[in-house]
Amino acid sequence: MKANELRDKDNETLVKQMKERENDVSSFRMQVATGVVENVRAARTARRDIARIKTILRERDIAEAKGKN
């Protein structure tokens, strides 16, 4: 997912996607534990997507705080 695509979405959708990606990371960990890993890069891309979403949400919080001052 690209940051531009994420910026077009509202906060509720971003939070929902972040939860889905966190579930992806946990399912990947289960796959590693059982030895059945389908895609070894899946966890890496999921973690990066989570970071992008958190960054965008934080940017919006900062912009909102500046607007109130």
Secondary structure, DSSP 8 states (H G I E B T S, - for coil): --HHHHHTS-HHHHHHHHHHHHHHHHHHHHHHHHT--S-TTHHHHHHHHHHHHHHHHHHHHHHHHHHH-
